[in-house]
Amino acid sequence: MGIENDEPLTPAGRLFIQPATHQIINSVLGLERPLGFDACRTVISDSLMIKHPRFSSLLVTDNHGREYWRKTELDIDRHIILHSDPVGEADNDEAAVNDYLADLSVSTPLSHDKPLWEIHLLSAHKCVVLRLHHALGDGISILSLMLTLCRKLDDPEQTPTIEPLISSTRSPMRLKTGEKITKLLKMIWFTLIYMLEFIMRMLWVKDRKTVVRGGEGVELWPRKLSTAKFSLEDMKAVKSAVTNATINDVLFGIISLGLSKYLDKRSPNTLEEGLQITGVALVNLRPSPGLQDIKELMKKNSTLGWGNKFGIMLLPIYYHKNDSNPLQYLRRAKMMIDRKKLSLEAFLSYQIGNFLMSCFGAKFASLLNYRIVCNTTFTVSNVVGPREEFTVAGIPVTYVRTTSSSLSHAITMHMVSYAGKADMQILVAKDLIPDPDNLAKCFEDALLEMKKATV
């Protein structure tokens, strides 16, 4: 097809195709029974997914090294990969699927001679793996699009409802003039402090070495994957114990307490109290929170916009030994996140990335992003999924999970909620963290301890 219709990659899209920051999203849908090749092909053919130009375009590079999307004829059969036999040697479905995803995360790129997505049917394990290049879009965009393949369990004519997990009925408080000035001053102060730290992390400041910290080159190491399973009701119960807390606050409280418990087991009596462990969090910058209406995302002039619309925040947690009250981890997490939200760190990180990409090129921007990851300890993201159960080709979906290509972090955590559950995929460098199941249990126990303290 003619090159006059080529569309350039977005700045974030160019970032995700650089070797140092190359990213593929690997999502998995558990099913009550296997999905056949023909049924899968029919679902894709009838969906909005293949009508989106990104999913029927090749990634091409011109003579000047600039990357573009070029429309092509889509052959759906090339994008569906059927595995009839069991994958791996694990003795249960969850472990087998996690091992399969762990291998994909470090050693299996997507072919550039076709649009950058695939669907793997693991018949023996009753699940579907969707592999999509991060240059196609961010987690919010792609999960919103993925839901167009699905239908509500109780209403097969409708796609799953797209709405934020937590909706607030409180009307916004009107601030007095003095309070507005105070809030503005705090925003300026926190923005200056956090952006200074952000720049320092790019250049030389790094977390202290622990058994859970990776570094340069770790993205190439073999991976293991485990799943921490949470109940949203338990998370809501814990959230209610601290005024105005959110599910994200609870998640960081869990990570803080869980990592403290794990570090106590791996390196007892060797870490100083209050040791900072810094995470990189992905923050949705769209004006509407949660999943999006895919038809709005696909409109060219939409304020929501398709693609990668997120910034990053550096979120520190702290090691504490034998804290008597588990809820203290939640209170500390909420205080830190509230200050981060008040700042412009996420917005400015996105704008700085675009500026560096435009002025110095993708390789330079990728190098600085890589430095931030090397100098911190973990990555975390949280995507709010549908509240109600749904089906694929009439088959009920039992779980929704996601992970991505390995980074130089030794720990990468992605949580997705679905139908009252929240599953967090914990991808680790197995030479540094050989027991990710133990780490997942530390996180699960952390939530139970916080719930017990709430009761």
Secondary structure, DSSP 8 states (H G I E B T S, - for coil): --GGG-EE--HHHHHTTSGGG--EEEEEEEESS---HHHHHHHHHTSSGGGSGGGGEEEEE-TTS-EEEEE----GGGGEEEE-S--SS-SSHHHHHHHHHHHHHHH----TTS-SEEEEEEGGGTEEEEEEEGGG--HHHHHHHHGGG-EESS-TTS------SS----------HHHHHHHHHHHHHHHHHHHHHHHHHHHT------TT---TTGGGS-EEEEEEEEEHHHHHHHHTTSTT--HHHHHHHHHHHHHHHHHHHHSTT-S-TT-EEEEEEEEE-SSS-SS--HHHHHSTT-SS-SS--EEEEEEEEE--SS-S-THHHHHHHHHHHHHHHHSSHHHHHHHHHHHHHHHH-HHHHHHHHHHHHHTSSEEEEEE---SS-EEETTEEEEEEEEEES--SSSEEEEEEEETTEEEEEEEEETTT-S-HHHHHHHHHHHHHHHHHHH-
